[in-house]
Amino acid sequence: MHAKNFIRRFRFPQSLAGAILALSAAFSHAQALTIGVTPGVIADSIQVAAAEAKRQGLEVRVVEMTDWTTPNVALQSGDLDLNYFQHTAFLENAIRERDYAFAIAGYGVLPNIGLFSTRIKSLAQLKDGATVAVANDPVNQGRGLLLLERAGLIKLKPGVGAKASLADIASNPKKLDFKEIEGPQLVRALDDVDLAQGYPAHLVAAGKPEIAKSGLQYSTVDDQRFAIVFVSRTSNAADPRIRKFITLYQQSPAVLAKIDERYAHDKRLYSLPWQKP
């Protein structure tokens, strides 16, 4: 296009800086922000945020992925701008294993975990030698053991924290018999053990909201390390579209209502760490 014709078609702001900002804004609106998620409460809440973002002029494309590996692979390759499915402990482990150049862009919902049983009504009823199911992966097993310690059932070696494994149990006065089970299968394990570490969101999704709401012990917002985080590449962490979307997600009443709905309207089942005083 001839320069004079271009100038006629595009009216520049009075300052060069204004022109650059206008062009930058136009480019941002033209580029959809692509975010990878996993199905369930995460995807549902992000879809609500994406619809609201569109009304505010930010196009967001949501891509659902059914495993916990692809979202990071796709983010690293540039197929995604952002992903939202993992907590900090999981992210740190992925970075160690794959050398990803990632950054935490913001905090999302914190799915609380609980101790559940279909055989007893309180932890005081747990008998010596009872069977207890915990997650078999190192990231989530540590969280479950911390909750068991908080409930007074075991003591862990000093300083192990969220990296605790069964080998780090220093005291087991009830001689509990621990069974290691894959995280998604803990819901089914409830019928076969006396007590199980569990994820309320999984129980709700499995059509067992009453069990989800009948936990004998729950984690709290103090477990912020296990909040689901928005993750970007270090190279695009400053993208203003990312900041705008995360702020919208955290502040939108519609998003918060969807999260609450998917957690059976029970505030014990989840926390919102960005609201922590």
Backbone torsions as a table, in degrees:
resi	resn	phi	psi	omega
1	MET	NA	135.8	178.8
2	HIS	-63.2	142.6	-175.7
3	ALA	-56.1	-41.8	-178.2
4	LYS	-64.8	-39.0	179.0
5	ASN	-65.8	-38.8	178.1
6	PHE	-61.9	-42.8	-179.0
7	ILE	-64.6	-37.7	178.3
8	ARG	-65.0	-36.6	-175.9
9	ARG	-80.5	-27.1	-178.3
10	PHE	-121.1	115.1	-179.3
11	ARG	-88.5	109.9	-178.3
12	PHE	-70.0	143.3	170.8
13	PRO	-61.7	169.7	-173.9
14	GLN	-65.7	-32.3	-179.1
15	SER	-109.8	154.9	177.6
16	LEU	-63.2	-39.5	178.7
17	ALA	-60.3	-40.4	178.4
18	GLY	-62.9	-39.5	179.1
19	ALA	-63.2	-43.6	-179.4
20	ILE	-63.4	-43.5	179.1
21	LEU	-63.0	-39.6	180.0
22	ALA	-64.9	-43.7	179.0
23	LEU	-65.4	-39.9	179.3
24	SER	-63.3	-42.4	179.7
25	ALA	-64.3	-41.9	179.4
26	ALA	-62.4	-40.3	179.4
27	PHE	-65.6	-41.9	-179.6
28	SER	-61.7	-42.4	-179.8
29	HIS	-64.9	-30.5	-177.5
30	ALA	-76.3	-20.8	-176.0
31	GLN	-101.1	118.1	178.4
32	ALA	-72.7	139.5	173.4
33	LEU	-81.5	122.5	-176.4
34	THR	-105.2	123.7	-177.0
35	ILE	-126.0	133.5	178.8
36	GLY	-98.0	135.4	-177.3
37	VAL	-138.8	169.6	172.2
38	THR	-108.9	154.6	-175.0
39	PRO	-63.6	159.8	177.6
40	GLY	109.1	-148.5	-176.3
41	VAL	-60.7	-33.0	-180.0
42	ILE	-64.2	-54.4	-179.1
43	ALA	-62.5	-42.3	-177.3
44	ASP	-62.1	-44.0	-179.4
45	SER	-69.9	-34.8	178.5
46	ILE	-68.5	-37.6	178.1
47	GLN	-61.6	-40.5	177.5
48	VAL	-62.9	-44.9	179.2
49	ALA	-63.7	-38.3	180.0
50	ALA	-64.1	-40.1	178.5
51	ALA	-64.6	-39.4	179.1
52	GLU	-70.5	-38.3	178.4
53	ALA	-61.2	-38.9	179.7
54	LYS	-61.2	-39.4	178.4
55	ARG	-66.0	-21.2	179.2
56	GLN	-98.4	9.2	175.1
57	GLY	92.0	7.2	178.7
58	LEU	-110.2	114.5	179.5
59	GLU	-81.6	128.1	-179.3
60	VAL	-127.3	128.2	176.8
61	ARG	-106.3	123.2	-177.2
62	VAL	-103.4	126.6	-179.7
63	VAL	-117.4	117.1	179.3
64	GLU	-87.7	135.4	179.3
65	MET	-129.9	138.6	-170.4
66	THR	-94.6	-1.5	178.9
67	ASP	-122.4	175.0	-176.3
68	TRP	-104.7	15.7	178.1
69	THR	-110.9	-46.3	-175.3
70	THR	-57.6	-39.6	-178.1
71	PRO	-58.7	-35.1	178.7
72	ASN	-77.8	-37.9	177.1
73	VAL	-61.5	-44.3	-178.9
74	ALA	-68.5	-34.0	177.3
75	LEU	-67.8	-44.8	-179.7
76	GLN	-62.1	-37.0	-177.4
77	SER	-77.1	-13.2	-178.8
78	GLY	95.5	1.2	178.1
79	ASP	-72.6	-21.8	174.5
80	LEU	-120.4	151.7	172.3
81	ASP	-91.9	-22.7	-170.2
82	LEU	-160.1	148.6	167.5
83	ASN	-132.1	160.5	-175.1
84	TYR	-148.9	92.2	-178.4
85	PHE	-160.7	-12.8	-168.6
86	GLN	-124.4	155.4	173.8
87	HIS	-97.3	173.8	-172.9
88	THR	-60.6	-41.2	-179.5
89	ALA	-62.0	-42.1	178.0
90	PHE	-64.8	-43.3	-179.1
91	LEU	-61.3	-46.2	-178.7
92	GLU	-61.8	-38.3	177.8
93	ASN	-66.2	-40.5	179.0
94	ALA	-65.1	-39.4	179.2
95	ILE	-65.5	-40.6	177.6
96	ARG	-61.7	-41.7	-174.8
97	GLU	-78.8	-34.4	-171.9
98	ARG	-115.8	-4.1	179.9
99	ASP	58.3	40.3	178.0
100	TYR	-67.7	145.4	174.9
101	ALA	-99.8	76.8	-173.0
102	PHE	-116.4	160.0	176.0
103	ALA	-138.9	145.7	173.9
104	ILE	-79.6	120.1	-177.3
105	ALA	-92.8	-19.3	-179.6
106	GLY	171.9	167.0	-178.9
107	TYR	-99.1	143.5	174.5
108	GLY	-116.1	-151.5	-175.5
109	VAL	-68.4	146.7	175.4
110	LEU	-106.6	105.0	178.4
111	PRO	-74.1	109.5	177.8
112	ASN	-66.6	152.9	172.6
113	ILE	-109.3	169.0	-178.5
114	GLY	-147.5	172.4	171.8
115	LEU	-109.4	123.0	-171.8
116	PHE	-125.0	153.3	177.6
117	SER	-155.3	145.7	171.8
118	THR	-105.3	3.8	-175.6
119	ARG	-111.5	-26.5	-179.1
120	ILE	-128.1	158.6	-177.9
121	LYS	-104.7	-12.9	178.1
122	SER	-152.4	158.3	-179.6
123	LEU	-66.5	-24.8	178.4
124	ALA	-64.1	-21.6	-179.5
125	GLN	-85.8	-4.8	-177.8
126	LEU	-69.3	121.7	-175.2
127	LYS	-84.5	159.7	173.9
128	ASP	-60.4	138.9	179.3
129	GLY	79.2	8.0	-179.7
130	ALA	-62.9	151.7	178.0
131	THR	-89.5	134.2	-177.6
132	VAL	-129.4	125.3	179.6
133	ALA	-95.3	132.4	176.0
134	VAL	-130.1	159.8	178.7
135	ALA	-62.6	145.8	-177.3
136	ASN	-92.1	-8.1	179.4
137	ASP	-89.0	147.5	-173.0
138	PRO	-63.7	-28.8	-177.5
139	VAL	-71.3	-50.2	-175.2
140	ASN	-85.6	-22.1	176.6
141	GLN	-64.0	-41.2	179.4
142	GLY	-60.0	-40.5	179.5
143	ARG	-65.4	-41.2	178.6
144	GLY	-64.4	-40.4	179.9
145	LEU	-67.1	-36.7	176.0
146	LEU	-61.8	-38.9	178.8
147	LEU	-68.0	-38.6	176.9
148	LEU	-64.5	-36.7	176.7
149	GLU	-67.3	-41.5	178.4
150	ARG	-62.4	-31.2	178.8
151	ALA	-79.1	-5.5	177.4
152	GLY	84.2	14.8	-176.2
153	LEU	-89.9	-27.5	178.9
154	ILE	-141.9	170.2	169.1
155	LYS	-128.4	137.8	179.4
156	LEU	-100.1	161.3	175.7
157	LYS	-61.2	143.1	-178.3
158	PRO	-58.0	135.2	171.5
159	GLY	83.7	-2.4	-176.6
160	VAL	-74.9	-31.8	175.6
161	GLY	56.6	-140.3	-174.6
162	ALA	-71.5	-8.3	178.8
163	LYS	-89.6	7.2	-177.0
164	ALA	-61.6	145.0	172.5
165	SER	-128.4	176.5	179.7
166	LEU	-58.0	-29.3	179.4
167	ALA	-69.2	-14.0	-178.4
168	ASP	-95.7	7.5	176.7
169	ILE	-76.0	115.7	-178.4
170	ALA	-89.3	-28.4	-179.1
171	SER	-144.1	130.2	-179.2
172	ASN	-136.1	71.3	-170.9
173	PRO	-59.1	-29.3	179.4
174	LYS	-87.9	1.4	-178.7
175	LYS	51.8	47.2	179.9
176	LEU	-64.0	142.4	-179.3
177	ASP	-100.5	107.7	-173.8
178	PHE	-89.1	136.1	176.3
179	LYS	-117.7	126.1	179.0
180	GLU	-91.2	124.8	-175.1
181	ILE	-135.7	145.3	177.7
182	GLU	-58.8	137.1	-175.1
183	GLY	-46.3	-51.5	-178.4
184	PRO	-64.2	-18.9	-177.5
185	GLN	-92.1	-2.9	-178.6
186	LEU	-63.3	-28.9	177.3
187	VAL	-60.5	-45.7	-179.2
188	ARG	-70.9	-27.4	-176.4
189	ALA	-68.5	-17.1	-176.6
190	LEU	-55.1	-34.0	-177.9
191	ASP	-76.2	-13.2	-173.4
192	ASP	-111.2	-5.4	-177.9
193	VAL	-130.9	169.3	179.8
194	ASP	-83.0	-29.5	-177.4
195	LEU	-152.5	143.0	179.8
196	ALA	-141.2	137.8	165.5
197	GLN	-64.0	138.9	-178.5
198	GLY	-152.2	166.3	-179.3
199	TYR	-114.4	111.8	-177.3
200	PRO	-51.7	-38.8	-179.3
201	ALA	-61.7	-36.8	178.6
202	HIS	-67.3	-38.6	179.4
203	LEU	-67.1	-41.8	177.8
204	VAL	-62.4	-45.5	-179.4
205	ALA	-62.9	-29.1	-179.4
206	ALA	-85.2	6.9	178.9
207	GLY	79.3	24.9	-179.3
208	LYS	-123.7	54.4	-177.6
209	PRO	-63.5	-30.5	-178.7
210	GLU	-67.0	-36.0	176.4
211	ILE	-69.7	-41.1	178.9
212	ALA	-56.9	-34.9	-176.9
213	LYS	-90.5	4.2	-177.8
214	SER	-117.4	29.7	179.1
215	GLY	-63.0	147.6	179.7
216	LEU	-86.8	-17.7	176.0
217	GLN	-159.5	140.8	177.5
218	TYR	-125.5	151.5	170.0
219	SER	-77.0	175.1	-176.6
220	THR	-135.8	-173.8	179.9
221	VAL	-64.0	-14.4	177.1
222	ASP	-64.4	-16.2	178.0
223	ASP	-87.7	38.9	-173.1
224	GLN	-56.6	-25.9	177.9
225	ARG	-57.8	-21.5	-178.0
226	PHE	-103.3	11.7	172.9
227	ALA	-69.2	144.4	174.7
228	ILE	-68.9	130.0	-176.1
229	VAL	-113.2	149.7	170.8
230	PHE	-82.8	125.5	-175.3
231	VAL	-120.8	131.2	176.1
232	SER	-121.3	175.0	167.5
233	ARG	-76.3	154.7	176.7
234	THR	-62.5	-28.3	-176.5
235	SER	-74.1	-21.0	-179.6
236	ASN	-120.6	15.7	-176.3
237	ALA	-61.3	-26.0	-177.6
238	ALA	-90.6	5.2	-179.8
239	ASP	-58.7	118.9	-177.6
240	PRO	-61.9	-24.1	178.0
241	ARG	-65.3	-36.0	179.3
242	ILE	-65.5	-47.1	179.4
243	ARG	-61.9	-41.4	-179.4
244	LYS	-63.1	-43.6	-177.1
245	PHE	-67.7	-43.3	-179.1
246	ILE	-64.6	-41.2	177.9
247	THR	-61.5	-42.1	178.2
248	LEU	-62.3	-45.1	-179.3
249	TYR	-58.8	-43.2	-175.8
250	GLN	-74.2	-25.6	-172.7
251	GLN	-107.9	-12.1	-176.2
252	SER	-71.9	121.8	175.0
253	PRO	-59.6	-34.3	-179.8
254	ALA	-66.7	-39.2	177.7
255	VAL	-65.8	-46.1	-179.6
256	LEU	-62.7	-35.8	178.0
257	ALA	-66.6	-38.2	179.2
258	LYS	-67.7	-41.4	177.1
259	ILE	-60.0	-46.8	-178.6
260	ASP	-62.6	-39.3	178.4
261	GLU	-61.7	-44.8	-177.0
262	ARG	-72.5	-13.6	174.4
263	TYR	-107.2	30.7	172.4
264	ALA	57.2	29.0	177.3
265	HIS	55.8	35.8	-179.3
266	ASP	-123.6	110.6	-174.8
267	LYS	-68.7	-11.6	176.2
268	ARG	-73.9	-16.4	-173.0
269	LEU	-90.4	-10.3	179.7
270	TYR	-157.2	164.2	176.2
271	SER	-135.0	160.0	176.9
272	LEU	-118.4	89.6	-170.1
273	PRO	-62.0	-24.7	178.6
274	TRP	-71.0	-12.8	176.9
275	GLN	-94.8	0.6	-178.4
276	LYS	-62.8	130.1	-178.5
277	PRO	-58.9	NA	NA
